[in-house]
């Protein structure tokens, strides 16, 4: 398989250096004293991360056969490809261009609006955000945005701040994958690769401990079965999309164990029904992490 993922970095970019957050220390969300986790987290993620240049591949995967469609929303496909999507090469690479940001936003708008959700376009200058976008044949077919915790908090703070603060008080370091969108008929290998790259950023680049996601109640079992998420906050209204949401938590240590056991097995997974067999092998994970840290391809 050959897969390349497009990374849209929202932050300061100078001479190939990406700063996820500005280095100034601030009081966390109005607290009277500096939150010890926040201070440590800022020092961690504001260090320079050297990334590959715009069009250089991080990883490459070609799907040789049709895999199960893992688009969470029901299909109303109107996209016509010149040849079957399952035989195409999918690309994941670093991007900081307006064109690719717009393409990712259009896909999110398409997938979310079809379900009746309202979506606010992200700000180009929004700090501590990394967007991954998978493309094939010049089309963006998958995207996810990684929200790093910091002085502005996470999107889930809007509805579940009390639950997130519980973890912060324990010294947990959080990342919220957000704005996930997959086009129709995208193979599960693409979805798995987006999630695995997200994990590599969280675990290897930023030293974080937990994924937190807000999902519609009807998608809860999908995330639990495919990735091992657990319910952390009961159903509330997500004010950003005006729809019900459940807060789910996934410890990165659990992911590490599953990746070590199943990563790269593909169809030889021996009955494992999660996405982890479609993750990269652990040795490839370490190579990808090294390239992300040094900017090599």
Legacy VTK file of the C-alpha trace (Angstrom):
# vtk DataFile Version 3.0
C-alpha trace
ASCII
DATASET POLYDATA
POINTS 297 float
0.000 0.000 0.000
1.064 3.580 -0.658
-0.481 6.397 1.423
0.569 10.014 1.702
-1.326 12.392 4.085
-1.531 16.189 3.709
-0.766 18.139 6.864
-2.274 21.611 7.117
-0.464 23.376 9.915
-2.215 26.297 11.602
0.555 28.222 13.329
3.661 30.287 12.718
5.768 28.952 9.852
9.225 30.349 9.221
12.137 28.723 7.394
10.470 25.328 7.587
9.828 25.582 11.332
6.321 25.058 12.709
5.419 26.410 16.127
2.219 24.831 17.426
1.730 27.531 20.073
3.309 30.815 21.029
5.761 30.407 23.908
4.286 32.911 26.344
2.960 31.413 29.583
-0.618 32.340 30.324
-3.098 31.576 33.074
-5.272 28.678 31.985
-8.826 29.778 31.179
-9.024 32.410 33.898
-7.654 30.336 36.814
-5.950 32.395 39.550
-2.840 30.211 39.627
-0.803 28.792 36.783
-2.006 25.297 36.046
1.038 23.032 36.450
0.011 20.839 33.531
-0.578 23.846 31.301
2.877 25.261 32.005
4.500 21.939 31.221
2.326 21.438 28.140
3.232 24.830 26.698
6.941 24.184 27.106
6.506 20.851 25.349
4.553 21.801 22.278
6.102 25.196 21.555
9.460 23.681 20.671
10.279 23.779 16.943
9.079 20.813 14.881
10.745 20.504 11.516
8.446 19.088 8.887
8.829 17.933 5.267
8.376 20.634 2.655
5.018 21.151 0.983
4.911 18.315 -1.542
7.226 15.726 -0.011
5.533 12.506 1.100
5.528 11.382 4.718
4.105 7.944 3.900
2.708 6.278 0.792
0.085 3.527 0.514
-1.783 2.058 -2.421
-4.807 -0.091 -1.643
-4.668 -3.183 -3.906
-8.226 -4.326 -3.292
-11.617 -3.049 -2.228
-11.863 -2.524 1.493
-14.907 -1.838 3.613
-16.339 1.670 3.343
-15.877 3.290 6.744
-17.572 6.595 6.030
-19.502 7.151 9.242
-22.278 9.061 7.539
-24.582 7.189 5.186
-23.607 7.405 1.535
-25.215 9.710 -0.985
-22.300 9.526 -3.372
-22.257 11.970 -6.252
-18.500 11.832 -6.865
-17.351 10.049 -10.004
-13.717 8.912 -10.202
-11.950 8.008 -13.424
-11.033 4.618 -11.984
-12.071 2.811 -8.794
-11.001 4.624 -5.649
-9.778 1.389 -4.070
-7.023 1.038 -6.692
-5.730 4.590 -6.304
-2.809 6.024 -4.385
-3.774 8.141 -1.360
-1.497 10.999 -0.336
-0.663 12.397 3.104
1.822 15.275 3.129
2.580 18.528 4.905
0.520 21.444 3.584
0.327 25.099 4.560
-1.466 26.414 1.495
-4.818 28.145 1.412
-5.964 25.880 -1.417
-5.582 22.689 0.574
-7.075 24.265 3.683
-10.094 25.240 1.608
-10.374 21.728 0.132
-10.383 20.173 3.620
-12.985 22.678 4.831
-15.205 21.983 1.824
-15.127 18.251 2.551
-16.061 18.864 6.197
-18.882 21.156 5.143
-20.134 18.603 2.610
-20.177 15.684 5.032
-21.538 17.608 8.014
-24.177 19.652 6.216
-25.552 16.485 4.615
-26.391 15.330 8.148
-27.901 18.699 9.011
-24.973 19.903 11.155
-23.809 23.497 11.055
-20.024 23.911 10.785
-17.963 27.049 11.360
-14.897 27.238 9.097
-11.621 27.183 11.075
-9.554 30.336 11.296
-6.269 30.277 9.382
-4.544 31.815 12.411
-6.147 29.464 14.938
-3.299 28.289 17.210
-2.378 24.760 18.306
-4.154 23.040 15.416
-2.816 20.509 12.903
-5.069 19.349 10.072
-4.446 16.130 8.171
-6.002 15.690 4.741
-5.844 12.536 2.649
-6.109 13.057 -1.094
-6.113 10.961 -4.244
-6.059 12.067 -7.853
-6.066 15.706 -6.785
-9.213 15.276 -4.641
-9.343 15.621 -0.872
-11.188 12.532 0.391
-10.458 12.558 4.103
-9.534 15.050 6.793
-9.112 15.352 10.546
-7.951 18.257 12.717
-5.824 17.700 15.802
-6.540 20.204 18.577
-3.723 20.502 21.112
-4.597 21.579 24.636
-3.213 24.920 25.765
-4.212 28.363 27.030
-7.248 28.412 24.703
-8.384 24.970 25.817
-10.034 22.447 23.496
-13.274 22.604 21.465
-14.823 20.093 23.880
-14.363 22.611 26.716
-17.414 24.387 25.343
-19.633 21.512 26.446
-17.521 19.253 28.682
-15.054 21.543 30.469
-15.749 19.927 33.843
-14.798 16.509 32.502
-11.641 17.736 30.746
-10.556 19.587 33.893
-10.751 16.304 35.795
-8.039 14.902 33.547
-5.959 18.076 33.608
-5.979 17.978 37.402
-4.501 14.463 37.179
-1.683 15.729 34.962
-3.082 14.138 31.799
-2.062 15.807 28.542
-4.910 16.013 26.066
-5.519 16.123 22.319
-8.926 16.360 20.684
-9.284 14.966 17.145
-11.980 17.083 15.516
-13.668 17.824 12.181
-13.272 14.257 10.946
-14.717 13.809 7.469
-14.397 10.966 4.960
-15.737 10.963 1.433
-17.850 8.053 0.176
-16.088 4.756 -0.550
-12.824 5.711 1.134
-11.039 2.489 2.199
-10.612 1.773 5.891
-6.830 1.861 5.389
-7.099 5.612 4.790
-9.134 6.170 7.947
-6.732 3.981 9.943
-3.748 5.925 8.577
-5.256 9.284 9.499
-5.828 8.061 13.037
-2.365 6.509 13.272
-0.661 9.702 12.103
-2.748 11.561 14.705
-1.481 9.130 17.328
2.127 9.609 16.183
1.794 13.360 16.624
0.233 12.966 20.047
2.523 10.250 21.394
5.877 10.790 19.704
5.925 14.506 18.877
4.053 16.103 21.778
4.209 13.445 24.514
0.468 13.513 25.203
-1.601 10.901 27.056
-5.236 10.960 25.896
-7.557 11.494 22.936
-10.905 13.130 23.739
-13.664 13.302 21.119
-17.244 14.486 21.000
-19.372 12.180 18.853
-23.021 11.789 18.009
-24.625 9.058 20.181
-25.312 6.887 17.133
-21.571 6.740 16.373
-20.439 5.822 19.900
-20.328 2.074 19.290
-18.295 2.576 16.099
-15.523 4.412 17.981
-15.592 1.943 20.849
-15.446 -1.116 18.601
-12.952 0.186 16.050
-10.527 2.088 18.307
-11.310 1.262 21.928
-12.750 4.591 23.085
-14.670 4.610 26.374
-17.504 6.890 27.455
-16.176 9.728 29.630
-19.056 12.206 29.533
-22.756 11.460 29.142
-24.856 12.947 26.347
-25.072 16.742 26.138
-25.835 19.180 23.350
-22.817 20.091 21.232
-23.365 23.799 20.699
-20.941 23.967 17.758
-23.086 21.742 15.532
-26.368 21.977 17.453
-26.641 18.213 17.900
-26.351 15.704 20.775
-22.831 14.561 21.666
-21.148 12.067 23.970
-17.604 12.635 25.225
-15.305 9.665 24.575
-11.788 9.066 25.897
-8.983 6.909 24.516
-5.735 6.462 26.436
-2.710 6.512 24.146
-1.098 3.755 26.184
-3.940 1.461 25.135
-3.389 2.418 21.506
0.320 1.647 21.808
-0.467 -1.866 23.036
-2.918 -2.532 20.195
-0.550 -1.144 17.548
2.303 -3.289 18.812
0.097 -6.395 18.643
-1.898 -5.818 15.450
-0.282 -3.001 13.434
0.433 -3.987 9.834
-1.331 -7.362 9.940
-4.036 -6.194 7.517
-6.266 -9.155 6.580
-4.049 -11.546 8.589
-5.418 -10.200 11.855
-6.786 -13.484 13.195
-10.285 -12.254 13.939
-9.421 -8.834 15.394
-12.366 -6.612 14.433
-10.873 -3.204 15.222
-9.006 -0.814 12.897
-5.632 -1.600 14.442
-4.592 -4.280 11.909
-4.783 -1.512 9.280
-2.420 0.752 11.227
1.243 0.854 10.220
3.615 -1.747 11.699
5.350 -0.447 14.798
8.740 -0.198 13.047
7.147 1.996 10.354
5.520 4.118 13.056
8.925 4.891 14.538
10.279 5.772 11.112
7.374 8.141 10.424
7.853 9.774 13.825
11.530 10.290 13.062
10.760 11.929 9.725
8.185 14.236 11.318
10.722 15.320 13.939
13.559 15.957 11.507
11.751 16.980 8.346
13.227 14.092 6.337
11.164 12.023 3.906
LINES 1 298
297 0 1 2 3 4 5 6 7 8 9 10 11 12 13 14 15 16 17 18 19 20 21 22 23 24 25 26 27 28 29 30 31 32 33 34 35 36 37 38 39 40 41 42 43 44 45 46 47 48 49 50 51 52 53 54 55 56 57 58 59 60 61 62 63 64 65 66 67 68 69 70 71 72 73 74 75 76 77 78 79 80 81 82 83 84 85 86 87 88 89 90 91 92 93 94 95 96 97 98 99 100 101 102 103 104 105 106 107 108 109 110 111 112 113 114 115 116 117 118 119 120 121 122 123 124 125 126 127 128 129 130 131 132 133 134 135 136 137 138 139 140 141 142 143 144 145 146 147 148 149 150 151 152 153 154 155 156 157 158 159 160 161 162 163 164 165 166 167 168 169 170 171 172 173 174 175 176 177 178 179 180 181 182 183 184 185 186 187 188 189 190 191 192 193 194 195 196 197 198 199 200 201 202 203 204 205 206 207 208 209 210 211 212 213 214 215 216 217 218 219 220 221 222 223 224 225 226 227 228 229 230 231 232 233 234 235 236 237 238 239 240 241 242 243 244 245 246 247 248 249 250 251 252 253 254 255 256 257 258 259 260 261 262 263 264 265 266 267 268 269 270 271 272 273 274 275 276 277 278 279 280 281 282 283 284 285 286 287 288 289 290 291 292 293 294 295 296
